[in-house]
Amino acid sequence: MIKRISSIQELYEFTGLKRTPIHKHFDILTHQDTYPDVHKMVAAHRRDFCSVIYLESQQDGEMHINQNTHSRLEDVLFFQSSQHIFSFVRGEAMKGFILFFTPEFLLPHVKDIVTDYSFFSNVQNNIFQLNIEEKESITSLFKTIQKECENKELSKYLILALLEKGKEIQEKHQTSEKEISSEFQLVNTFKRLVENNFIEHKSVRFYAEQLHITANYLNDRIKAHTSKTAKGHITNRVLLEAKNMLLYTDMDIAEISHILQFNEPSYFGKFFKKHTQVSPKVFRDNQ
């Protein structure tokens, strides 16, 4: 099974970092603070809390989020939540900031972190290239959070300011989805429904019923704004979970099929091969 890390302190112990968080539910540090303690390679894991990572420069090392590998980045902002699988190879020439906080830390201001800030969702883009103005603003916010970190209440509001700035940056990157606000909201609501229900419900009809529209209309609107049908989004989310399990767990294919609620392992195998051109076993072996 993929290791699940429940607290910031547990993450530090898992990665080898000799540090105690500023607060149980919140901490901020620089990439330079992780040297030389953090292990050179950190295995795949999920975190039951949120991370905001600003990479000013990354001359070495790698970060892996789900099946995506990121290296040699510059002026990039990452958002992560418990929905992401994360692993990395530590570099020694990385600059920037790392912020950790639990969803509980922002209560009562934020009741559902993924709903309010969709870049924490597994189905949204969570990596943003910053321009000069955005870089200066983000750097200033991180430095202020670091300066005021002993003040718990002020830190909450500063983190909220950082997240709101992230939302502003996200909106600039969503030119294809913000043409009509009501339809933009439909797309986001559909994506959230898929994230919460894709294992139990794989039919477009279920999601259309939740949204009180027809399946054909849902397919048309989702395709118009994302270039992918509603069924395509559902299929891709199931495939993402299947690939994560094949890559990062030692569960056999029958177990994975059962967890993803396919009636038979053979059905899962046919589904996987249809959309990836290889069987689950071949996919795992090739990685």
C-alpha positions as CSV (number, residue, x, y, z in Angstrom):
1,M,0.0,0.0,0.0
2,I,1.1,3.6,-0.6
3,K,2.2,5.1,2.7
4,R,-0.1,7.6,4.2
5,I,1.4,10.3,6.4
6,S,-1.0,11.8,8.9
7,S,1.0,14.7,10.3
8,I,3.8,17.2,9.5
9,Q,5.9,15.8,12.3
10,E,5.5,12.3,10.8
11,L,6.6,13.6,7.4
12,Y,9.8,15.0,8.9
13,E,10.5,11.7,10.6
14,F,9.8,9.8,7.3
15,T,12.1,12.0,5.3
16,G,14.9,12.3,7.9
17,L,14.4,16.0,8.6
18,K,15.6,16.9,12.1
19,R,13.0,19.5,12.8
20,T,9.8,20.2,14.9
21,P,7.0,22.1,13.2
22,I,6.3,25.6,14.4
23,H,2.8,24.5,15.2
24,K,1.2,21.0,15.2
25,H,-0.9,22.0,12.1
26,F,1.4,24.4,10.4
27,D,5.1,25.0,9.4
28,I,7.1,27.0,6.9
29,L,10.7,26.4,5.8
30,T,13.0,27.0,2.9
31,H,14.4,24.3,0.6
32,Q,17.8,25.1,2.0
33,D,16.5,24.1,5.5
34,T,16.1,20.5,4.3
35,Y,19.9,20.1,3.8
36,P,21.6,17.8,4.6
37,D,19.2,15.9,6.7
38,V,16.5,14.9,4.2
39,H,17.0,11.5,2.6
40,K,18.4,11.6,-1.0
41,M,15.4,9.6,-2.2
42,V,11.9,9.7,-0.6
43,A,9.4,7.0,-1.5
44,A,5.9,7.6,-2.8
45,H,3.4,8.7,-0.2
46,R,0.2,10.6,0.4
47,R,0.0,13.4,3.0
48,D,-3.2,14.1,5.0
49,F,-2.4,17.8,4.9
50,C,-1.7,20.5,2.3
51,S,1.6,21.7,0.8
52,V,2.4,24.9,-1.1
53,I,5.8,24.8,-2.7
54,Y,7.6,27.7,-4.4
55,L,10.6,26.7,-6.4
56,E,12.7,29.8,-7.3
57,S,15.2,27.5,-8.9
58,Q,15.8,23.7,-9.1
59,Q,19.2,22.9,-10.7
60,D,19.1,19.3,-9.6
61,G,16.8,16.7,-8.0
62,E,13.3,15.6,-9.2
63,M,9.7,15.7,-7.9
64,H,7.1,13.2,-8.8
65,I,3.4,14.0,-8.5
66,N,1.2,11.1,-9.5
67,Q,2.9,10.0,-12.7
68,N,4.4,13.4,-13.6
69,T,8.1,14.1,-13.2
70,H,9.3,17.6,-12.7
71,S,12.9,18.8,-12.8
72,R,15.0,21.9,-13.5
73,L,12.1,24.2,-12.8
74,E,12.3,27.9,-12.1
75,D,9.8,30.3,-10.6
76,V,7.1,27.6,-10.2
77,L,4.3,27.3,-7.6
78,F,3.0,23.9,-6.6
79,F,-0.2,23.0,-4.6
80,Q,-0.6,19.6,-3.1
81,S,-3.2,17.8,-1.0
82,S,-4.1,14.4,0.3
83,Q,-5.3,13.6,-3.3
84,H,-1.8,13.6,-4.7
85,I,0.9,10.9,-4.5
86,F,4.3,12.5,-4.0
87,S,7.9,11.3,-4.1
88,F,11.2,13.0,-4.8
89,V,14.9,12.8,-5.3
90,R,16.4,15.6,-3.2
91,G,18.5,18.2,-4.9
92,E,21.2,20.2,-3.3
93,A,20.8,23.4,-5.3
94,M,17.0,24.1,-4.8
95,K,15.9,27.5,-3.6
96,G,12.5,28.6,-2.5
97,F,9.9,28.0,0.2
98,I,7.8,25.1,1.5
99,L,4.6,25.6,3.5
100,F,2.7,22.9,5.2
101,F,-0.7,23.2,6.9
102,T,-3.7,21.0,7.8
103,P,-7.2,21.8,6.6
104,E,-8.1,22.1,10.3
105,F,-5.6,25.0,10.7
106,L,-7.8,27.3,8.5
107,L,-11.1,26.5,10.2
108,P,-13.5,28.2,10.5
109,H,-12.4,30.4,7.5
110,V,-12.2,27.5,5.0
111,K,-14.5,24.5,5.5
112,D,-13.6,22.5,2.4
113,I,-10.1,23.3,1.1
114,V,-10.6,21.5,-2.3
115,T,-13.9,23.1,-3.0
116,D,-12.7,26.6,-2.1
117,Y,-9.3,26.2,-3.8
118,S,-9.6,23.8,-6.6
119,F,-5.9,23.7,-7.4
120,F,-5.6,21.3,-4.4
121,S,-7.8,18.8,-6.4
122,N,-6.4,15.8,-8.3
123,V,-8.3,16.8,-11.4
124,Q,-7.1,20.4,-11.7
125,N,-3.8,21.8,-12.7
126,N,-1.7,22.3,-9.6
127,I,1.5,23.7,-11.0
128,F,1.8,27.3,-12.2
129,Q,4.7,29.1,-13.9
130,L,5.0,32.6,-12.4
131,N,5.8,35.8,-14.2
132,I,8.0,38.5,-12.6
133,E,5.1,40.3,-10.9
134,E,3.6,37.1,-9.6
135,K,7.1,35.9,-8.4
136,E,7.6,39.1,-6.4
137,S,4.2,38.8,-4.8
138,I,4.5,35.2,-3.9
139,T,8.0,35.6,-2.5
140,S,6.8,38.5,-0.4
141,L,3.9,36.5,1.0
142,F,6.2,33.6,1.9
143,K,8.7,35.9,3.6
144,T,5.9,37.5,5.6
145,I,4.5,34.2,6.7
146,Q,8.0,33.1,7.7
147,K,8.5,36.3,9.7
148,E,5.2,36.1,11.5
149,C,5.1,32.3,11.9
150,E,5.0,32.4,15.7
151,N,1.7,34.3,15.6
152,K,-0.8,31.5,14.9
153,E,-3.8,33.7,14.1
154,L,-1.9,36.1,11.9
155,S,-0.4,33.1,10.1
156,K,-3.9,31.8,9.2
157,Y,-4.8,35.1,7.5
158,L,-1.4,35.3,5.7
159,I,-1.9,31.7,4.4
160,L,-5.4,32.7,3.2
161,A,-3.8,35.6,1.4
162,L,-1.4,33.3,-0.3
163,L,-4.2,30.9,-1.3
164,E,-6.2,33.8,-2.7
165,K,-3.2,34.9,-4.7
166,G,-2.9,31.4,-6.0
167,K,-6.5,31.5,-7.0
168,E,-5.8,34.7,-8.9
169,I,-2.9,33.1,-10.7
170,Q,-5.0,30.0,-11.5
171,E,-7.7,32.1,-13.1
172,K,-5.1,33.6,-15.4
173,H,-4.2,30.1,-16.6
174,Q,-7.8,29.0,-17.2
175,T,-8.5,31.0,-20.3
176,S,-10.2,28.0,-21.9
177,E,-12.7,27.5,-19.0
178,K,-13.8,30.9,-17.9
179,E,-15.7,32.1,-21.0
180,I,-19.1,31.7,-19.3
181,S,-19.2,31.7,-15.5
182,S,-22.2,29.4,-15.2
183,E,-20.7,26.8,-17.5
184,F,-17.3,27.2,-15.8
185,Q,-19.0,26.4,-12.5
186,L,-20.7,23.3,-14.2
187,V,-17.3,22.0,-15.2
188,N,-15.8,22.5,-11.8
189,T,-18.8,20.9,-10.0
190,F,-18.6,17.9,-12.4
191,K,-14.9,17.4,-11.7
192,R,-15.5,17.5,-8.0
193,L,-18.3,14.9,-8.3
194,V,-16.0,12.7,-10.3
195,E,-13.2,13.0,-7.7
196,N,-15.6,12.0,-4.9
197,N,-17.5,9.2,-6.8
198,F,-15.4,7.7,-9.6
199,I,-14.8,4.3,-7.9
200,E,-18.5,3.7,-7.2
201,H,-20.0,5.5,-10.2
202,K,-18.4,5.2,-13.7
203,S,-21.4,6.2,-15.8
204,V,-22.1,9.7,-17.2
205,R,-25.8,9.2,-16.3
206,F,-25.1,9.3,-12.5
207,Y,-23.3,12.6,-12.8
208,A,-25.9,14.1,-15.0
209,E,-28.6,13.2,-12.5
210,Q,-26.6,14.8,-9.7
211,L,-26.4,18.0,-11.8
212,H,-30.1,17.7,-12.9
213,I,-29.3,17.7,-16.6
214,T,-29.3,15.1,-19.3
215,A,-26.3,12.9,-20.0
216,N,-26.0,14.2,-23.6
217,Y,-26.1,17.8,-22.4
218,L,-23.4,17.1,-19.8
219,N,-21.2,15.4,-22.4
220,D,-21.6,18.4,-24.8
221,R,-20.8,21.1,-22.3
222,I,-17.8,19.3,-20.7
223,K,-16.4,18.6,-24.2
224,A,-17.0,22.2,-25.3
225,H,-14.9,23.6,-22.4
226,T,-12.3,20.9,-21.9
227,S,-12.0,19.2,-25.3
228,K,-12.8,15.9,-23.5
229,T,-16.1,14.2,-22.9
230,A,-17.6,13.6,-19.5
231,K,-17.0,9.9,-20.0
232,G,-13.4,10.7,-20.9
233,H,-12.9,12.5,-17.6
234,I,-14.3,9.6,-15.6
235,T,-12.2,7.1,-17.5
236,N,-9.0,9.1,-17.0
237,R,-9.6,9.4,-13.2
238,V,-10.1,5.6,-12.9
239,L,-7.0,5.1,-15.0
240,L,-5.0,7.5,-12.8
241,E,-5.9,5.6,-9.7
242,A,-5.2,2.3,-11.3
243,K,-1.8,3.5,-12.5
244,N,-0.9,4.8,-9.0
245,M,-1.8,1.5,-7.5
246,L,0.2,-0.5,-10.1
247,L,3.2,1.8,-9.6
248,Y,3.3,2.5,-5.9
249,T,1.8,-0.6,-4.2
250,D,2.5,-4.3,-4.2
251,M,-1.2,-5.2,-4.5
252,D,-1.9,-7.9,-7.1
253,I,-4.1,-7.0,-10.1
254,A,-7.1,-8.9,-8.6
255,E,-6.9,-6.7,-5.5
256,I,-6.7,-3.5,-7.5
257,S,-9.7,-4.6,-9.6
258,H,-11.7,-5.2,-6.5
259,I,-10.8,-1.9,-4.9
260,L,-11.8,-0.1,-8.1
261,Q,-15.1,-2.1,-8.1
262,F,-14.7,-4.0,-11.4
263,N,-16.9,-7.1,-11.4
264,E,-14.0,-9.3,-12.5
265,P,-10.2,-8.8,-12.9
266,S,-10.7,-9.7,-16.5
267,Y,-13.0,-6.7,-17.0
268,F,-10.4,-4.5,-15.3
269,G,-7.7,-5.9,-17.6
270,K,-9.8,-5.2,-20.7
271,F,-10.6,-1.7,-19.6
272,F,-7.0,-0.9,-18.8
273,K,-5.6,-2.3,-22.1
274,K,-8.3,-0.5,-24.1
275,H,-7.2,2.9,-22.9
276,T,-3.5,2.3,-22.5
277,Q,-2.7,-0.3,-25.2
278,V,-1.0,-2.5,-22.6
279,S,-2.2,-4.9,-19.9
280,P,-1.9,-3.9,-16.2
281,K,0.9,-6.4,-15.8
282,V,2.9,-5.1,-18.7
283,F,2.4,-1.5,-17.5
284,R,3.7,-2.4,-14.1
285,D,6.7,-4.4,-15.4
286,N,7.7,-1.6,-17.8
287,Q,8.0,0.9,-15.0
